[in-house]
Amino acid sequence: MSGIFTEEEVARYRDDGFLIVRSLFSKEEIEVLGSTARSDHALDAAATALDDGEGNKVRLSLWNHPGDGIYGAFARCRRVVDSVEQLLGGEVYHYHSKMVLKDALVGGAWAWHQDYGYWYQNGVLFPELCSVMIAVDAATRENGCLEVLRGSHRMGRINHILSGEQAGADRERVAEAEKRLEKVYCTMESGDAVFFHANTLHASGPNHSEHPRWAMICCYNAAWNDPYKESHHPRYTPLAKLDDGAILDAADSESGAGVEFADIANDDRSAKDLGERSGSE
């Protein structure tokens, strides 16, 4: 099976629940993504601000299908999709993507959670999903980088409860896990990425710096793990992979971002479901 990982790295992912990849995307590629996102009025208009329980807001925009524009070129490129297929052991499809907009000085925190803590509610039977967080901006401890507990995916799914407008993992269990497991701060430069398991406990702090911390997160589900019921994220939809050069080709096209953003703010679901819908950061 093709992909960027060695057998040793795949084994480490299965032990640790995450892998950080340096310079997965070139400076030119990530500059295109960043400039597109920051000038994308539709993305900005679709962004929903979620309270972190401490009065701070985290903004995100979400879409279900990758599209043919620059966002889709990243989510569909072989260096990402083939590598996720290495980790999950077979065909995957695009579950959804999002842009997390943690703005300078005001970007809020994300509570400790597991993505499968949310996606379980969507009829996904097994935690055979993987998220890929791509650093649009450098991620530091000061601007609220991703934090993970190494090996926490082996705990299985933990109950999640609402905190502010986010659903977080049971705090008692998280506190005990923190005593036993190593906390890793996933500091990254622009173009780096982290692949992480759907049951890996992760969080991020507020942005106290003068630098924004934007990131694109692409989420994938194993094709055989097709949800048994309809939800706000898609069931199995064949994913047409793109050669890696398609990213810069998309930058030169007129297709733009090319996605339909989910209207999270005006969704008629409960606050709990709103929290479940916003995971992965």
C-alpha positions as CSV (number, residue, x, y, z in Angstrom):
1,M,0.0,0.0,0.0
2,S,1.4,3.4,-1.0
3,G,1.8,6.3,1.5
4,I,4.5,8.2,3.2
5,F,4.8,6.1,6.4
6,T,7.3,3.3,7.1
7,E,6.2,0.1,8.9
8,E,7.8,1.5,12.0
9,E,5.8,4.7,11.8
10,V,2.5,2.8,11.3
11,A,3.4,0.7,14.4
12,R,4.1,3.9,16.4
13,Y,0.8,5.4,15.3
14,R,-1.0,2.3,16.6
15,D,0.9,2.6,19.9
16,D,0.7,6.3,20.4
17,G,-2.5,7.3,18.6
18,F,-0.9,10.1,16.6
19,L,2.0,10.9,14.3
20,I,3.5,14.4,13.5
21,V,4.8,14.8,10.0
22,R,7.2,17.7,9.3
23,S,6.9,19.7,6.0
24,L,4.1,17.5,4.6
25,F,3.3,20.5,2.4
26,S,5.7,23.0,0.8
27,K,5.8,26.7,1.7
28,E,4.2,27.5,-1.6
29,E,1.4,25.1,-1.1
30,I,0.6,26.3,2.4
31,E,0.8,29.9,1.4
32,V,-1.9,29.2,-1.3
33,L,-4.1,27.5,1.3
34,G,-3.6,30.3,3.8
35,S,-4.2,33.2,1.4
36,T,-7.3,31.5,0.0
37,A,-8.8,30.9,3.4
38,R,-8.2,34.4,4.6
39,S,-9.8,35.9,1.6
40,D,-12.7,33.5,1.5
41,H,-15.7,35.6,2.4
42,A,-17.9,32.5,2.3
43,L,-15.7,30.7,4.9
44,D,-15.7,33.8,7.1
45,A,-19.5,34.2,6.9
46,A,-20.0,30.5,7.6
47,A,-17.7,30.5,10.7
48,T,-19.4,29.7,13.9
49,A,-18.1,31.0,17.3
50,L,-18.3,28.4,20.0
51,D,-17.9,29.3,23.7
52,D,-15.1,27.3,25.5
53,G,-16.8,27.5,28.9
54,E,-14.5,30.3,30.0
55,G,-16.1,33.1,28.0
56,N,-13.7,32.8,25.1
57,K,-14.7,31.9,21.5
58,V,-13.3,29.5,19.0
59,R,-14.4,30.0,15.4
60,L,-14.7,27.2,12.8
61,S,-16.1,26.6,9.4
62,L,-17.1,23.1,8.3
63,W,-17.9,21.3,5.1
64,N,-18.8,17.7,4.3
65,H,-17.6,17.1,0.7
66,P,-14.1,18.1,-0.4
67,G,-15.0,19.8,-3.6
68,D,-12.8,20.6,-6.6
69,G,-11.0,23.7,-5.4
70,I,-8.0,24.3,-3.2
71,Y,-9.6,22.8,0.0
72,G,-10.4,19.7,-2.0
73,A,-7.0,19.5,-3.5
74,F,-5.5,19.2,0.0
75,A,-8.1,16.7,1.3
76,R,-7.9,14.5,-1.8
77,C,-4.2,14.6,-2.5
78,R,-2.4,11.2,-2.4
79,R,0.2,12.1,0.2
80,V,-2.7,12.5,2.7
81,V,-5.3,10.0,1.6
82,D,-2.8,7.2,0.8
83,S,-1.1,7.7,4.2
84,V,-4.4,7.6,6.1
85,E,-5.2,4.4,4.2
86,Q,-1.9,3.0,5.5
87,L,-2.9,3.8,9.0
88,L,-6.4,2.5,8.7
89,G,-5.5,-0.5,6.6
90,G,-7.7,0.1,3.5
91,E,-9.9,2.4,1.5
92,V,-11.2,5.5,3.3
93,Y,-13.6,8.3,2.4
94,H,-13.9,12.0,3.3
95,Y,-16.0,12.3,6.4
96,H,-15.7,16.1,6.6
97,S,-13.2,18.9,6.8
98,K,-13.0,22.1,8.8
99,M,-11.0,25.3,9.2
100,V,-10.3,26.2,12.8
101,L,-9.8,29.9,13.1
102,K,-8.0,30.6,16.4
103,D,-7.4,34.3,16.1
104,A,-4.7,36.3,17.9
105,L,-5.4,37.2,21.5
106,V,-9.1,36.2,21.4
107,G,-9.0,32.5,20.2
108,G,-10.5,30.3,22.9
109,A,-9.6,26.8,24.1
110,W,-10.9,23.3,23.2
111,A,-11.8,21.0,26.0
112,W,-10.3,17.5,26.2
113,H,-12.2,15.2,24.0
114,Q,-12.2,12.3,21.5
115,D,-13.6,12.8,18.1
116,Y,-15.3,9.4,18.3
117,G,-17.0,10.7,21.4
118,Y,-19.0,12.8,19.0
119,W,-19.0,10.6,15.9
120,Y,-20.3,7.6,17.8
121,Q,-23.7,9.4,17.8
122,N,-23.7,9.4,14.0
123,G,-24.1,5.7,13.6
124,V,-20.4,5.0,13.2
125,L,-19.9,1.5,14.7
126,F,-16.1,1.4,15.0
127,P,-13.5,4.1,15.9
128,E,-11.8,3.5,12.6
129,L,-11.4,7.1,11.7
130,C,-8.4,9.4,11.4
131,S,-8.0,13.2,11.4
132,V,-5.2,15.1,9.7
133,M,-4.6,18.6,11.1
134,I,-2.6,20.8,8.7
135,A,-0.9,23.8,10.2
136,V,-1.7,26.9,8.1
137,D,0.0,29.0,10.7
138,A,2.8,28.0,13.0
139,A,1.4,26.3,16.1
140,T,3.0,27.1,19.5
141,R,2.2,26.6,23.1
142,E,1.6,30.4,23.3
143,N,-1.0,30.4,20.5
144,G,-2.8,27.3,21.6
145,C,-1.3,24.3,19.7
146,L,-2.9,20.9,19.7
147,E,-2.2,18.8,22.9
148,V,-2.6,15.0,22.9
149,L,-2.3,12.3,25.6
150,R,0.0,9.6,24.1
151,G,-1.7,6.2,24.0
152,S,-5.1,7.5,25.2
153,H,-6.8,5.9,22.2
154,R,-6.4,2.6,23.9
155,M,-8.8,3.7,26.7
156,G,-11.7,3.3,24.3
157,R,-14.6,5.7,24.0
158,I,-15.2,8.0,27.0
159,N,-18.5,9.6,27.9
160,H,-18.7,13.2,26.8
161,I,-20.6,16.0,28.5
162,L,-21.4,19.6,27.5
163,S,-19.1,22.4,28.7
164,G,-20.0,25.8,27.3
165,E,-20.9,25.1,23.7
166,Q,-18.4,22.2,23.5
167,A,-18.8,18.6,24.4
168,G,-15.8,17.5,26.5
169,A,-14.7,14.1,27.8
170,D,-15.6,13.1,31.3
171,R,-13.2,15.2,33.4
172,E,-12.6,12.7,36.1
173,R,-11.3,10.1,33.6
174,V,-9.3,12.8,31.8
175,A,-7.7,13.8,35.1
176,E,-6.7,10.3,35.9
177,A,-5.4,9.7,32.3
178,E,-3.2,12.8,32.7
179,K,-1.5,11.2,35.7
180,R,-0.5,8.1,33.7
181,L,0.0,9.3,30.2
182,E,2.4,11.7,28.6
183,K,1.0,15.0,27.4
184,V,2.5,16.0,24.1
185,Y,2.3,19.6,22.8
186,C,2.1,19.3,19.0
187,T,4.1,22.4,18.1
188,M,4.3,22.7,14.3
189,E,5.5,25.0,11.6
190,S,3.3,26.0,8.6
191,G,3.0,23.0,6.4
192,D,3.5,20.4,9.1
193,A,0.6,18.0,9.9
194,V,-0.5,15.6,12.7
195,F,-2.4,12.4,12.0
196,F,-4.4,11.3,15.0
197,H,-6.8,8.4,15.9
198,A,-10.5,9.1,16.5
199,N,-10.2,8.0,20.2
200,T,-7.0,10.0,21.0
201,L,-7.7,12.5,23.8
202,H,-6.8,15.9,22.6
203,A,-7.3,19.5,23.5
204,S,-5.8,23.0,22.9
205,G,-5.3,26.1,25.0
206,P,-6.4,29.6,24.3
207,N,-4.4,31.9,22.0
208,H,-2.6,34.4,24.3
209,S,-0.2,35.5,21.5
210,E,-0.4,38.2,18.9
211,H,-0.2,35.5,16.2
212,P,-3.3,33.7,14.7
213,R,-3.3,29.9,14.7
214,W,-5.4,28.7,11.8
215,A,-5.5,25.0,10.9
216,M,-7.3,22.8,8.4
217,I,-8.5,19.5,9.6
218,C,-9.4,16.7,7.2
219,C,-11.3,13.7,8.7
220,Y,-11.6,10.3,7.1
221,N,-13.6,7.2,7.8
222,A,-12.8,3.6,6.7
223,A,-15.0,2.7,3.8
224,W,-16.1,-0.5,5.5
225,N,-17.1,1.5,8.6
226,D,-20.0,3.1,6.7
227,P,-22.4,4.6,9.3
228,Y,-25.7,2.6,9.6
229,K,-27.8,5.7,9.7
230,E,-28.0,9.2,8.1
231,S,-26.5,12.1,10.0
232,H,-25.0,15.6,9.4
233,H,-21.8,14.0,8.1
234,P,-21.9,11.8,4.9
235,R,-22.1,8.1,4.7
236,Y,-19.7,6.3,2.4
237,T,-18.9,8.4,-0.7
238,P,-16.1,7.2,-3.0
239,L,-13.2,9.6,-2.8
240,A,-11.4,10.5,-6.1
241,K,-7.8,11.0,-5.2
242,L,-5.7,13.7,-6.8
243,D,-2.0,13.7,-7.6
244,D,0.0,15.9,-5.3
245,G,0.6,18.5,-8.0
246,A,-3.1,19.2,-8.1
247,I,-2.7,21.6,-5.2
248,L,-0.8,24.2,-7.1
249,D,-2.9,23.5,-10.2
250,A,-6.0,24.3,-8.2
251,A,-4.4,27.5,-7.1
252,D,-4.2,28.5,-10.8
253,S,-7.8,27.5,-11.6
254,E,-10.9,29.6,-11.3
255,S,-12.7,27.1,-9.1
256,G,-11.7,28.8,-5.8
257,A,-12.4,27.0,-2.6
258,G,-15.2,25.1,-4.2
259,V,-17.1,23.7,-1.1
260,E,-20.5,24.1,0.4
261,F,-20.1,25.1,4.1
262,A,-22.4,23.6,6.7
263,D,-24.7,26.2,8.4
264,I,-23.8,25.3,11.9
265,A,-25.0,28.5,13.5
266,N,-28.6,28.1,12.2
267,D,-28.8,24.3,12.6
268,D,-31.9,23.3,14.5
269,R,-30.1,20.7,16.5
270,S,-29.6,20.8,20.3
271,A,-26.7,22.5,21.9
272,K,-25.3,19.1,22.7
273,D,-25.4,18.1,19.1
274,L,-23.8,21.4,18.1
275,G,-20.9,20.5,20.4
276,E,-20.7,17.0,18.9
277,R,-20.6,18.5,15.5
278,S,-17.5,20.6,16.2
279,G,-14.9,18.1,17.2
280,S,-11.3,17.6,16.1
281,E,-9.4,20.4,17.8
